[in-house]
Amino acid sequence: MTGTDNQSSFLGRISIRRNQVNAMDGSHEQEIEDLDVFQKQVSDRFADLLSAPDDSPADAFLSISWIRKLLDVFLSCEAESKGMLLMGCDAAQISKSPLDRLIPEILDRVVKALDICNAVANGLELVRHCQRLAEIAVLALEQKPFGEGPARRAKKALVSLMLAMHLDDKESSVQKTTERSWSFGRRGGNKDRPPFGHYKSLSWQVAKNWSAAKQIHAMTMNVVPPRGPEASGLPSLVFIMNLIMVFVMWVLITAIPCQERNGLTTHLPIPKNVNWTQSLAGLHDKIGDEWKKKEKKGMAGLLFELQKMEKLGQSLIEFTDSFQYPGEKDKAEEAAKQVAELAEVCRRMEEGLVPLQMLTREVFHRLVKSRNEILDLLDQTAKSSSPVV
């Protein structure tokens, strides 16, 4: 069953049960049951992400494939939680504390999440650029016979790749990096593929002084678990929506190159004393540990493919630096294995990057749509509560 089918089935069951229970005037009890079911689904979905292997190329932790699964999980959770909110809200609830404060807050967080989607879209362009540079290096290193000319071409592409991957987070634009080695962007590769510039249409610009770390910090403000009677009602649902959105945006900017990420290890408000948040907390700790290891190195992101590319690229630069024709057999054989690994990384990126770009765009538009639907609900509530003149 697809994610969309799961959403439809889940929301359909809630709608049927809620209509039945409303007729018996017991909606609060059913609301609690629906919330429990949703929390269990959230826990299971993120537990699957936590159990991803660390080194399996196909579905490795923080790989392109893994990020796509994360966004699929987010879209499913977002649709289900929003459906529960829209079906469960009425004029009496939405105009009283704490929903009168919580709903405007989540609308503001959505706007901040849209900015992060924009930044991630730009970062994916840089990842695509890195792929192109790696492909140029692979083509040069696969030349038969391999001589000093191909070695120089490979080294030039690999050095440009390292420059592109080791951004200073204070550089405000991906464009600076792509311009450094733009000559590579117009040469080599499969001519049937869309040019690098084609992917510009999938992104939006962010301000030069925009900070990914500050944006996440602002999104975490006032994300507080509800207590007492509120913990089993719609305020708890809004908290879950907030927490999942903040967490997913945080993961995106740790994995994908984004500007100004200093201090990204900021604490996320994930309660560890409830069952459904344990997988979220586990993912947060695991990614946070990886970020602390890489932060001082200036790495462009924790994306599995980028880290693999960095390791192979550094080793192949050393090979091209010391290469002398005809070359030592043992070194040539080891380099050939690394070139094959790099080519495989490029292949997986070729297959996964465009779907990931499209999925990022889908998240952007889904958030816009959901925000508008909640605004419509607020508007209808305001009109229904206005006194008749």
C-alpha positions in Angstrom: 0.0 0.0 0.0 1.4 3.4 -0.9 1.8 6.4 1.4 -1.2 8.1 -0.1 -3.3 5.0 0.3 -2.3 4.8 4.0 -3.2 8.5 4.5 -6.6 8.0 2.8 -7.3 4.8 4.8 -6.3 6.4 8.1 -8.3 9.6 7.7 -11.2 7.6 6.3 -11.3 5.4 9.4 -11.1 8.5 11.7 -13.9 10.3 9.8 -16.3 7.3 10.0 -15.6 6.6 13.7 -15.9 10.3 14.6 -19.3 10.6 12.8 -20.5 7.5 14.7 -19.2 8.7 18.1 -20.5 12.3 17.6 -24.0 10.8 17.3 -23.4 9.3 20.7 -21.9 12.5 22.1 -18.5 10.9 23.0 -16.2 12.7 20.7 -13.4 13.4 23.2 -12.9 9.8 23.9 -12.6 9.0 20.2 -10.3 12.0 19.8 -8.0 10.4 22.4 -8.1 7.0 20.6 -7.4 8.6 17.2 -4.4 10.5 18.7 -3.0 7.3 20.1 -3.3 5.6 16.7 -1.5 8.5 15.0 1.3 8.5 17.6 1.8 4.8 17.1 2.1 5.4 13.3 4.6 8.2 13.8 6.7 6.0 16.1 6.7 3.1 13.6 7.6 5.3 10.6 10.5 7.0 12.3 11.7 3.7 13.8 12.0 2.4 10.2 14.2 5.3 9.4 16.3 4.8 12.5 17.0 1.2 11.5 18.5 2.1 8.2 22.0 0.7 7.6 25.0 3.0 8.0 27.0 1.8 5.0 24.6 0.0 2.6 24.9 2.0 -0.7 21.3 1.5 -1.7 19.5 2.7 1.5 22.2 4.0 3.7 21.5 6.3 6.6 21.3 9.9 5.3 21.6 8.8 1.7 19.5 10.4 -1.1 17.2 7.4 -0.9 16.9 7.7 2.9 16.1 11.5 2.6 13.4 10.7 0.1 11.9 8.2 2.6 12.1 10.8 5.3 10.1 13.3 3.1 7.5 10.6 2.3 7.1 10.0 6.0 6.7 13.8 6.6 4.1 14.1 3.9 2.1 11.2 5.3 2.2 12.6 8.9 1.5 16.1 7.7 -1.6 15.0 5.8 -3.0 12.8 8.6 -2.4 15.4 11.4 -3.9 18.2 9.3 -6.9 16.1 8.5 -7.4 15.3 12.2 -7.1 19.0 13.1 -9.5 20.2 10.4 -12.1 17.5 11.3 -11.6 18.1 15.1 -11.7 21.9 15.3 -14.8 23.9 15.9 -15.4 27.5 16.7 -15.6 27.0 20.4 -12.2 25.2 20.6 -10.3 27.3 18.1 -11.1 30.6 19.7 -10.1 29.5 23.2 -6.7 28.9 24.9 -4.4 27.2 24.0 -5.5 26.7 20.3 -6.0 30.5 19.8 -2.2 30.8 20.4 -0.9 27.4 19.0 -2.5 27.6 15.6 -1.0 31.0 14.7 2.3 29.8 15.9 2.3 26.7 13.6 1.3 29.0 10.7 4.4 31.0 11.4 6.6 27.9 11.6 5.3 26.8 8.2 6.6 30.1 6.7 10.0 29.4 8.2 9.9 25.9 6.9 9.2 27.2 3.4 12.4 29.3 3.6 14.3 26.1 4.5 12.8 24.3 1.5 14.1 27.1 -0.7 17.6 26.8 0.8 17.6 23.0 0.4 16.5 23.4 -3.2 19.6 25.6 -3.8 21.8 23.1 -1.9 20.6 20.3 -4.1 21.9 22.3 -7.1 25.3 22.2 -5.5 25.0 18.4 -4.9 24.1 18.1 -8.6 27.2 20.2 -9.5 29.4 17.9 -7.4 28.0 14.9 -9.3 28.9 16.5 -12.6 32.5 17.2 -11.4 32.9 13.6 -10.2 31.6 12.3 -13.5 34.3 14.3 -15.4 36.9 12.9 -13.1 35.6 9.3 -13.7 35.7 9.8 -17.5 39.3 11.0 -17.3 40.4 8.2 -14.9 38.8 5.5 -17.1 40.8 6.5 -20.2 42.8 3.6 -21.7 45.7 3.9 -21.8 45.8 6.2 -18.8 48.5 8.8 -19.1 49.6 12.2 -17.8 46.9 14.1 -19.8 44.0 12.3 -18.3 45.6 12.4 -14.9 45.8 16.3 -15.1 42.2 16.5 -16.2 41.0 14.2 -13.5 43.0 16.1 -10.8 41.5 19.4 -12.0 38.0 18.1 -11.7 38.7 16.5 -8.3 40.2 19.7 -6.9 37.2 21.6 -8.1 35.0 18.9 -6.4 36.8 19.4 -3.1 36.4 23.1 -3.3 32.7 22.8 -4.0 32.2 20.4 -1.1 34.1 22.3 1.5 32.1 25.5 1.6 32.5 28.1 4.3 29.1 28.2 5.8 29.3 32.0 5.8 29.3 32.1 2.0 25.8 33.2 1.2 25.3 31.6 -2.2 25.8 28.3 -3.9 26.3 30.3 -7.0 29.8 31.4 -5.8 30.9 27.8 -5.8 29.4 26.8 -9.1 31.0 29.9 -10.7 34.5 28.9 -9.5 34.5 25.9 -11.8 31.7 26.7 -14.3 33.9 25.5 -17.2 33.3 21.9 -15.9 29.5 22.5 -16.0 29.4 22.8 -19.8 31.7 20.0 -20.7 31.7 16.2 -20.6 28.9 13.9 -19.5 25.9 12.6 -21.4 24.7 15.2 -23.8 21.2 13.9 -23.6 20.8 15.0 -20.0 19.4 18.4 -19.2 22.1 21.0 -18.5 23.0 22.0 -15.0 21.1 25.3 -15.4 17.8 23.3 -16.0 17.7 22.6 -12.3 17.6 26.3 -11.4 13.9 26.2 -12.2 13.4 23.9 -9.1 14.7 26.4 -6.6 14.0 29.8 -5.1 16.5 32.3 -3.9 17.1 33.0 -0.2 18.5 36.3 1.3 22.3 36.6 1.5 22.2 37.1 5.2 19.8 34.2 5.8 21.0 31.6 8.4 19.8 28.0 8.4 20.9 27.5 12.0 19.0 30.7 13.2 15.9 29.6 11.2 15.9 26.3 13.0 16.4 28.0 16.4 13.5 30.3 15.7 11.3 27.3 14.7 12.0 25.6 18.1 10.9 28.6 20.1 7.7 27.8 22.2 7.5 24.2 21.0 6.4 22.8 24.4 4.7 19.5 25.0 1.1 20.2 26.4 0.5 19.2 30.0 -2.6 18.0 32.0 -5.9 17.7 30.1 -4.4 19.3 27.0 -2.0 16.4 26.5 -4.8 14.2 25.2 -6.5 16.6 22.9 -5.9 18.8 19.9 -3.1 20.8 21.6 -1.1 17.6 21.6 -1.8 17.0 17.9 -0.6 20.6 17.2 2.6 19.8 19.2 3.2 16.6 17.2 2.8 18.6 13.9 5.2 21.2 15.1 7.8 18.7 16.3 7.8 16.6 13.2 8.1 19.7 10.9 11.0 21.2 12.9 12.8 17.8 13.1 12.5 17.1 9.3 13.7 20.6 8.5 16.6 20.1 10.8 17.6 16.9 9.2 17.4 18.4 5.7 19.8 21.2 6.5 22.3 18.8 8.2 22.3 16.6 5.1 22.1 19.1 2.3 24.4 22.1 1.8 22.8 25.2 3.2 24.3 28.6 4.1 25.3 29.6 7.7 24.8 26.4 9.7 27.2 27.2 12.6 25.6 26.0 15.8 23.2 23.6 14.1 23.6 21.1 17.0 21.0 23.2 18.8 18.8 21.2 21.1 15.4 20.2 19.7 12.5 20.0 22.0 12.0 16.2 21.8 10.5 14.8 25.0 12.2 11.5 25.8 9.8 10.2 28.4 7.0 9.2 26.0 7.0 6.1 23.7 6.2 7.7 20.4 9.2 10.2 20.5 11.9 7.6 21.1 12.7 7.0 17.5 12.8 10.7 16.8 15.1 11.2 19.8 17.3 8.3 18.5 17.6 9.9 15.1 18.3 13.3 16.6 21.2 11.9 18.7 22.6 9.9 15.9 22.7 12.8 13.4 23.9 15.2 16.0 26.9 13.0 16.8 27.7 12.8 13.1 27.4 16.6 12.7 29.8 17.2 15.6 32.4 15.1 13.9 32.1 16.9 10.5 31.3 20.4 11.6 34.9 21.5 12.0 35.9 20.1 8.7 33.7 22.4 6.7 31.9 19.6 5.1 29.0 20.6 2.8 26.6 18.2 4.4 26.1 14.8 6.0 24.6 13.3 2.8 25.9 9.8 2.5 26.9 10.3 -1.2 28.8 13.5 -0.5 30.8 11.9 2.3 31.6 8.9 0.1 32.6 11.3 -2.7 34.8 13.3 -0.4 36.7 10.2 0.8 37.2 8.8 -2.7 38.0 12.2 -4.2 40.8 12.8 -1.7 42.4 9.4 -2.3 42.2 9.8 -6.1 43.8 13.3 -5.9 46.7 11.7 -4.1 46.9 9.1 -6.9 46.9 11.7 -9.7 49.5 13.8 -7.8 52.0 10.9 -7.6 51.2 9.4 -11.0 54.0 8.8 -13.4 53.5 7.0 -16.7 53.2 4.0 -17.0 52.4 3.9 -13.3 52.7 1.2 -10.6 50.4 -1.8 -11.2 49.3 -2.1 -7.6 48.4 1.6 -7.3 46.6 1.5 -10.6 44.5 -1.4 -9.6 43.5 0.2 -6.3 42.7 3.5 -8.1 40.6 1.5 -10.6 38.5 0.1 -7.7 38.0 3.6 -6.3 37.0 5.0 -9.7 34.4 2.2 -10.0 33.1 3.2 -6.5 32.9 6.8 -7.5 31.1 6.0 -10.8 28.6 4.0 -8.8 28.0 6.9 -6.4 27.4 9.1 -9.5 25.0 6.6 -10.9 22.9 6.6 -7.7 22.9 10.3 -7.6 21.8 10.4 -11.2 18.8 8.2 -10.3 17.9 9.9 -7.1 18.6 13.6 -7.2 15.8 14.7 -9.6 13.2 12.8 -7.6 14.5 14.3 -4.4 14.3 17.8 -6.0 10.8 17.2 -7.0 9.9 15.8 -3.6 11.3 18.9 -1.9 9.2 21.0 -4.2 6.1 18.9 -3.3 6.8 19.5 0.4 7.0 23.2 -0.3 3.6 23.3 -2.1 2.0 20.9 0.4 3.0 23.3 3.3 1.6 26.3 1.3 -1.7 24.4 0.7 -2.1 23.3 4.3 -1.4 26.8 5.6 -4.1 28.2 3.3 -6.6 25.5 4.5 -5.9 26.4 8.2 -6.3 30.1 7.4 -9.6 29.3 5.7 -10.7 27.5 8.9 -9.8 30.5 11.0 -11.6 32.8 8.6 -14.7 30.7 8.7 -14.6 30.5 12.5 -14.3 34.3 12.7 -17.3 34.8 10.5 -19.4 32.2 12.3 -18.7 33.8 15.7 -19.3 37.4 14.5 -22.6 38.9 15.9 -25.4 39.2 13.4 -26.1 42.9 12.7 
